[in-house]
């Protein structure tokens, strides 16, 4: 069984991802009158998909608390969000699938997958206190583990920062291609920045936090390696 705090975080990421995906067609699309392909789109049935929001939170949490294997954790953590997002993407005509829903769904699913993968990949340091193993071997293994997670956390954070800058520039550039009026560009840009902020928060609280926690735990284990 995984740590409860991790399960809550993953379930929250799933909920945020689903709500971000559904917010696009239900709140933003009807206001974009100058959308170059479809114009303003109204979906009277759109509210129905908000009823499934609790499912996006509850199912990943229950699955992560119920299953026992790493493979089941990885699959079950993203399956509810992917199924809900894929189903919703085909429910907002005339854009089928709705690309905004798909991008949000798979973006947050990737965050969840990496978060769980970092958590289940945390090293078991039982060997650190096992005097049957040569001292030098134990010490070098703990050092290598600490260095590995330090590299993952630092380079992961730096890599995402570079990606975020490029992403925001791409969003600004693409906004001009999707809508014609300045008012709609501002409105669409605001919604995209809001999603980018939500994604960034989830990345920091998710995979980056897990990587730094693993590195810190490995550094603490250095003091337990005794001859």
Secondary structure, DSSP 8 states (H G I E B T S, - for coil): ---HHHHHHHHHHHHHHHHHHHHIIIIIGGG-TTBTTT-S---TTGGGGGGGHHHHHHHHHHHHHH--SHHHHHHHHHHHHHHHHHHHHTSSTTSSS-HHHHHHHHHHHHHHHHHHHHHHT---GGGGG-TTS-HHHHHHHHHHHHHHHHHHHHHHHHHHHHHHHHHHHHHHHHHHHHB-SHHHHHHHHHHHHHHHHHHHHHHIIIIIHHHHHHHHHHHHHGGG---
